[in-house]
Amino acid sequence: MHQQSLNQKQCVLVNVILDKSGSMASKLNDVIEGFNAYIDGLAKEDQVEYLFSLTLFDTQVAYRHVAIPLMKVKKLDPKSYVPGGNTALNDAIGITVRKVEDDKPQVDKVITVIMTDGEENSSREWTLNAVKALIEQKEKEGVWTFVFLGAAPDAWDQGEAYGIRAANVAQYDIDRYRNAFVGAALGTNAVAASSMRQSKNLFASLSKAVLDKAGIRQASEKPTKSHRS
């Protein structure tokens, strides 16, 4: 990893692992608009030099970008984001992390944001336990932060099953994709620009009003079993 000098910008790799399974089709335009707003949001942070990777996944896993300068990232559109297939979530996470390891980007920290509206159902290479072990290994290195944004009712349980810190796991509102991405960009920028190499809570800098507008609910808001439908 990269050693930062005093007064030098933070060099940060952001990996976005974005679901494009068939269930995302009903929100196609919202997802595209939201992702593009996330890129625009990151570009506003002048204290960070971003590298960016995008992994899109359905039954298959596809790299759209791997550790390229943020300014070179192409926005999504209906031709580059075409939902279909199932949800190979385990493979998407495992393959993305291994790809970053192979690429060896010279950065101060790595922030990996996982966004899905469903649950794993079609991975062929990676199991849940293998992904959990990989995430734990990377977080022990001290410069990796993993964030899980899920739309399913059990999103908090999903994220925590991967070993992701509870405060970095949240449920988002599928009717507010753009706001969710904007909120995630604000949190990403705050963590990226800080002197801390790793974050225990990507959303810590966001007010309740911002989180409510973004439709982001953290694990602390997880309903008890007696209140679940």
C-alpha positions as CSV (number, residue, x, y, z in Angstrom):
1,M,0.0,0.0,0.0
2,H,0.9,3.6,-0.5
3,Q,2.7,5.7,2.2
4,Q,1.2,9.2,2.4
5,S,3.3,12.3,3.0
6,L,2.2,15.3,5.1
7,N,-0.3,17.6,3.4
8,Q,-0.6,15.2,0.5
9,K,-4.1,14.1,-0.7
10,Q,-5.4,10.8,0.4
11,C,-5.2,8.2,-2.4
12,V,-8.2,6.0,-2.0
13,L,-9.5,3.1,-4.1
14,V,-13.3,2.7,-4.1
15,N,-14.7,-0.6,-5.3
16,V,-18.4,-0.6,-6.0
17,I,-19.9,-4.1,-6.4
18,L,-23.4,-3.5,-7.9
19,D,-26.2,-5.9,-8.4
20,K,-27.7,-6.1,-11.9
21,S,-29.8,-9.2,-11.5
22,G,-33.2,-9.4,-13.1
23,S,-35.0,-7.9,-10.1
24,M,-33.2,-4.6,-10.6
25,A,-34.9,-4.1,-14.0
26,S,-38.0,-2.4,-12.5
27,K,-35.7,0.3,-11.1
28,L,-33.4,0.5,-14.1
29,N,-33.4,4.3,-14.5
30,D,-33.2,4.9,-10.8
31,V,-30.2,2.7,-10.3
32,I,-28.4,4.4,-13.3
33,E,-29.2,7.8,-12.0
34,G,-28.1,6.9,-8.5
35,F,-24.8,5.4,-9.5
36,N,-24.0,8.4,-11.7
37,A,-24.8,10.7,-8.7
38,Y,-22.4,8.6,-6.6
39,I,-19.6,9.3,-9.1
40,D,-20.5,13.0,-9.2
41,G,-20.5,13.1,-5.4
42,L,-17.0,11.6,-5.1
43,A,-15.7,14.1,-7.7
44,K,-16.6,16.9,-5.3
45,E,-14.1,15.8,-2.7
46,D,-10.9,17.8,-3.4
47,Q,-8.9,16.3,-0.5
48,V,-8.9,12.8,-2.1
49,E,-7.3,11.3,-5.2
50,Y,-9.7,8.5,-6.1
51,L,-9.1,5.3,-8.0
52,F,-12.3,3.5,-8.9
53,S,-13.4,-0.1,-9.7
54,L,-16.9,-1.2,-10.7
55,T,-18.0,-4.8,-10.7
56,L,-21.4,-5.6,-12.1
57,F,-22.9,-8.9,-11.3
58,D,-25.9,-11.1,-12.0
59,T,-25.3,-14.8,-12.7
60,Q,-22.0,-13.7,-14.1
61,V,-19.4,-11.3,-12.7
62,A,-18.1,-8.5,-15.0
63,Y,-15.4,-5.9,-14.4
64,R,-16.4,-2.6,-15.9
65,H,-13.5,-0.6,-14.4
66,V,-10.5,-1.8,-12.3
67,A,-8.6,0.8,-10.2
68,I,-8.8,3.6,-12.8
69,P,-8.8,7.4,-12.0
70,L,-12.2,8.6,-11.1
71,M,-12.3,11.1,-13.9
72,K,-12.0,8.3,-16.4
73,V,-15.0,6.4,-15.1
74,K,-17.8,6.1,-17.6
75,K,-21.3,6.8,-16.4
76,L,-23.9,4.0,-16.6
77,D,-26.6,4.1,-19.2
78,P,-29.2,1.6,-20.4
79,K,-26.6,0.1,-22.8
80,S,-24.0,-0.5,-20.1
81,Y,-26.4,-1.5,-17.3
82,V,-28.8,-4.3,-18.4
83,P,-30.3,-6.3,-15.6
84,G,-30.9,-10.0,-16.0
85,G,-30.1,-13.3,-14.5
86,N,-29.6,-14.4,-10.9
87,T,-27.5,-13.1,-8.0
88,A,-23.9,-14.4,-7.7
89,L,-23.1,-12.1,-4.8
90,N,-20.5,-14.4,-3.2
91,D,-18.6,-14.6,-6.5
92,A,-18.8,-10.9,-7.1
93,I,-17.2,-10.0,-3.7
94,G,-14.6,-12.7,-3.8
95,I,-13.5,-12.1,-7.4
96,T,-13.4,-8.4,-6.9
97,V,-11.2,-8.5,-3.8
98,R,-8.8,-11.0,-5.5
99,K,-8.7,-8.8,-8.6
100,V,-7.6,-5.8,-6.5
101,E,-5.0,-8.0,-4.8
102,D,-3.6,-8.9,-8.2
103,D,-3.7,-5.3,-9.4
104,K,-1.8,-4.1,-6.3
105,P,-2.9,-0.4,-6.5
106,Q,-0.7,2.0,-4.6
107,V,-3.3,3.6,-2.3
108,D,-3.7,4.7,1.3
109,K,-7.0,2.9,1.9
110,V,-9.6,0.8,0.1
111,I,-13.4,1.2,0.5
112,T,-15.6,-1.5,-0.9
113,V,-19.3,-0.7,-1.3
114,I,-21.6,-3.7,-2.0
115,M,-25.2,-2.9,-3.1
116,T,-27.8,-5.5,-3.8
117,D,-31.6,-5.8,-3.7
118,G,-31.7,-9.5,-3.1
119,E,-29.8,-12.5,-1.8
120,E,-27.1,-14.8,-3.0
121,N,-28.5,-17.6,-5.2
122,S,-26.1,-18.6,-8.0
123,S,-22.4,-18.3,-7.1
124,R,-20.1,-21.1,-8.4
125,E,-16.7,-20.2,-7.1
126,W,-17.1,-18.7,-3.6
127,T,-19.1,-19.8,-0.6
128,L,-20.4,-17.5,2.2
129,N,-17.8,-18.8,4.6
130,A,-15.0,-18.2,2.1
131,V,-16.1,-14.7,1.5
132,K,-16.4,-14.0,5.2
133,A,-12.9,-15.3,5.8
134,L,-11.6,-13.1,3.0
135,I,-13.3,-10.0,4.3
136,E,-11.9,-10.6,7.8
137,Q,-8.5,-11.2,6.4
138,K,-8.5,-7.9,4.5
139,E,-9.9,-5.9,7.4
140,K,-7.1,-7.2,9.6
141,E,-4.7,-5.5,7.2
142,G,-6.0,-2.2,8.6
143,V,-6.7,-0.3,5.3
144,W,-9.8,-2.0,4.0
145,T,-13.4,-1.0,4.8
146,F,-16.4,-3.0,3.6
147,V,-19.9,-1.6,3.4
148,F,-23.0,-3.6,2.7
149,L,-26.2,-1.9,1.4
150,G,-29.1,-4.3,1.0
151,A,-32.7,-3.8,0.1
152,A,-34.0,-7.1,1.5
153,P,-35.9,-7.2,4.8
154,D,-33.0,-9.2,6.3
155,A,-30.3,-6.9,4.8
156,W,-28.6,-6.4,8.2
157,D,-28.4,-10.2,8.7
158,Q,-26.9,-10.6,5.2
159,G,-24.2,-8.1,5.7
160,E,-23.3,-9.3,9.2
161,A,-23.2,-12.9,7.9
162,Y,-20.2,-11.8,5.7
163,G,-18.5,-10.5,8.8
164,I,-18.9,-6.9,7.9
165,R,-19.0,-4.5,10.9
166,A,-22.6,-3.9,12.0
167,A,-22.3,-0.1,11.7
168,N,-21.2,-0.5,8.0
169,V,-24.3,-2.6,7.2
170,A,-27.5,-0.8,6.2
171,Q,-30.8,-1.3,4.5
172,Y,-31.8,1.1,1.7
173,D,-35.2,2.0,0.3
174,I,-35.6,0.7,-3.3
175,D,-37.7,3.7,-4.1
176,R,-34.9,6.1,-3.3
177,Y,-31.9,4.8,-5.2
178,R,-30.5,8.2,-6.1
179,N,-30.8,9.5,-2.5
180,A,-29.2,6.3,-1.2
181,F,-26.2,6.7,-3.5
182,V,-25.9,10.4,-2.7
183,G,-25.8,9.5,1.0
184,A,-23.3,6.8,0.4
185,A,-21.1,9.3,-1.5
186,L,-21.1,11.7,1.4
187,G,-20.1,8.9,3.8
188,T,-17.4,7.7,1.4
189,N,-15.9,11.2,1.0
190,A,-15.8,11.7,4.8
191,V,-14.0,8.4,5.4
192,A,-11.7,8.8,2.3
193,A,-10.6,12.3,3.4
194,S,-10.0,11.5,7.0
195,S,-6.7,10.5,8.4
196,M,-8.1,7.1,9.6
197,R,-7.1,4.2,7.4
198,Q,-10.2,2.2,8.1
199,S,-13.7,3.0,9.1
200,K,-15.9,1.3,11.7
201,N,-18.9,3.3,10.5
202,L,-19.0,4.8,7.0
203,F,-22.2,6.7,7.9
204,A,-21.0,8.3,11.1
205,S,-20.6,11.7,9.6
206,L,-24.2,11.8,8.3
207,S,-27.0,13.4,10.2
208,K,-30.2,11.6,10.9
209,A,-31.9,13.9,8.5
210,V,-29.5,13.0,5.7
211,L,-29.9,9.2,6.4
212,D,-33.7,9.5,6.5
213,K,-33.7,11.4,3.2
214,A,-31.4,8.7,1.7
215,G,-33.6,5.9,3.0
216,I,-30.6,4.3,4.7
217,R,-31.3,2.4,7.9
218,Q,-28.4,1.1,9.9
219,A,-28.3,-2.0,12.0
220,S,-29.1,0.0,15.1
221,E,-32.6,0.5,13.5
222,K,-33.0,-3.2,12.8
223,P,-36.5,-4.2,14.1
224,T,-36.8,-6.8,16.8
225,K,-38.4,-10.1,15.8
226,S,-41.6,-9.2,17.5
227,H,-42.0,-6.1,15.2
228,R,-41.1,-7.9,12.0
229,S,-43.9,-8.9,9.6
